[in-house]
């Protein structure tokens, strides 16, 4: 009887240990993939930023049209910001430890989804601000070219960033739905609500 109980405890211990190890591996793989989505997306943002800086410098120094000059100035400004954000985002994802427990993994996933969703809302504000400046340019006598150029640039930058942030948001939500949600379905509260258990 004692031997039978000992074997049962041993088998249960090995089974629990195996499930825990499997869960940790799945969480680590999920976090690695989440960071991979960011490290693949940031070079796209960086390329857009670099292109705006390059074209902005050339356009600002060579164009004679005042509207075009303001357009390139604003693009140059946005290009610098996008380059900085892409660099910070890329190296932040690269330096991430990629190993989190379940609670921290869920928190990181929710945070990244909210970040891109919030950014997309800001992008819509940029587009609206650009449209407002274009409208204002039609009623302005002394700043018509500035409002027009800045307005066109804001619409262009906002449209690109809206597309970028929407794609990144969808990529992260799809990843979370396909990989994290099935894992969470196996985790339930225990009867007394103090602990959790992993169900098959």
SVG drawing of the C-alpha trace seen along z (x, -y; Angstrom):
<svg xmlns="http://www.w3.org/2000/svg" viewBox="-15 -88 34 90">
<polyline fill="none" stroke="black" stroke-width="0.4" points="0.0,0.0 2.8,-2.4 4.7,-1.6 1.5,-2.1 0.9,-5.5 4.5,-6.5 4.3,-5.6 1.1,-7.5 2.7,-10.6 5.7,-10.3 3.7,-9.9 1.5,-12.9 4.6,-15.0 6.2,-14.1 2.9,-14.9 2.5,-18.3 6.2,-19.1 5.8,-18.1 2.7,-20.3 4.4,-23.3 7.4,-22.9 5.2,-22.7 3.3,-25.8 6.6,-27.7 7.8,-26.7 4.6,-27.8 4.7,-31.2 8.3,-31.7 7.5,-30.9 4.6,-33.3 6.7,-36.1 9.5,-35.5 6.9,-35.8 5.4,-38.9 8.8,-40.6 9.4,-39.2 6.3,-41.1 7.7,-44.3 11.3,-43.8 9.8,-43.1 7.5,-46.1 10.0,-48.7 12.3,-48.6 9.2,-49.5 8.6,-52.6 12.3,-53.4 12.4,-53.2 9.4,-55.5 11.1,-57.9 14.4,-57.8 12.6,-58.4 10.8,-61.4 14.0,-62.9 15.9,-62.4 13.1,-63.7 12.4,-66.5 16.0,-67.8 16.2,-67.7 12.7,-69.2 13.1,-72.0 16.4,-73.1 15.5,-72.9 11.8,-73.8 10.8,-77.4 7.1,-76.8 6.2,-77.9 3.5,-75.3 5.9,-72.5 8.6,-74.0 6.3,-73.8 5.1,-70.3 8.7,-69.0 9.6,-70.8 6.8,-69.0 7.7,-65.7 11.3,-66.2 10.1,-66.8 7.9,-63.7 10.6,-61.6 13.0,-62.4 10.3,-61.5 9.5,-58.2 13.1,-57.3 13.6,-57.8 10.4,-55.9 11.4,-53.0 14.9,-52.8 13.6,-52.8 10.9,-50.2 13.3,-47.9 16.0,-47.8 13.4,-47.7 12.0,-44.5 15.5,-43.1 16.4,-43.7 13.2,-42.3 13.9,-39.3 11.2,-37.3 10.5,-35.1 7.4,-36.0 5.0,-34.1 1.4,-33.8 0.2,-37.0 3.1,-39.1 2.6,-37.7 -1.1,-38.7 -0.2,-42.1 2.5,-42.6 0.1,-41.4 -2.7,-43.8 -0.2,-46.6 1.1,-46.2 -2.4,-45.9 -3.6,-49.1 -0.5,-51.0 -1.1,-50.4 -4.8,-51.0 -4.1,-54.3 -1.6,-55.2 -4.2,-54.5 -6.6,-56.9 -3.9,-59.6 -3.2,-59.0 -6.9,-59.8 -6.4,-63.0 -3.4,-63.9 -5.5,-63.4 -8.3,-65.5 -5.8,-68.2 -4.4,-68.1 -7.9,-68.5 -8.5,-71.4 -5.4,-73.2 -6.3,-72.6 -9.7,-74.1 -8.1,-77.0 -5.7,-77.7 -8.6,-78.6 -9.6,-81.4 -6.1,-82.7 -4.4,-85.5 -1.0,-85.6 -0.4,-82.0 -2.2,-80.1 1.0,-78.3 2.0,-77.2 -1.4,-75.9 -1.7,-74.1 1.8,-72.5 1.5,-71.5 -2.1,-70.2 -1.0,-68.0 1.9,-66.6 -0.2,-65.8 -2.7,-63.9 0.0,-62.0 1.8,-61.1 -1.4,-60.3 -2.6,-58.0 0.7,-56.1 0.9,-55.8 -2.8,-54.8 -2.2,-51.9 1.0,-50.9 -0.5,-50.9 -3.7,-49.1 -1.6,-46.4 0.6,-46.0 -2.5,-46.0 -4.2,-43.3 -0.9,-41.2 -0.7,-41.3 -4.4,-40.6 -4.3,-37.7 -1.2,-36.3 -2.8,-36.7 -6.1,-35.0 -4.4,-32.1 -1.7,-31.4 -2.5,-33.0 -6.3,-32.5 -6.1,-28.7 -3.5,-28.6 -5.7,-30.7 -8.7,-28.4 -6.8,-25.7 -6.2,-27.9 -9.1,-28.1 -9.6,-29.3 -9.6,-26.6 -12.7,-26.0 -11.6,-28.3 -10.5,-31.0 -7.0,-31.2 -5.0,-29.3 -5.2,-28.2 -4.9,-24.9 -4.1,-23.8 -6.7,-21.5 -6.3,-19.4"/>
</svg>
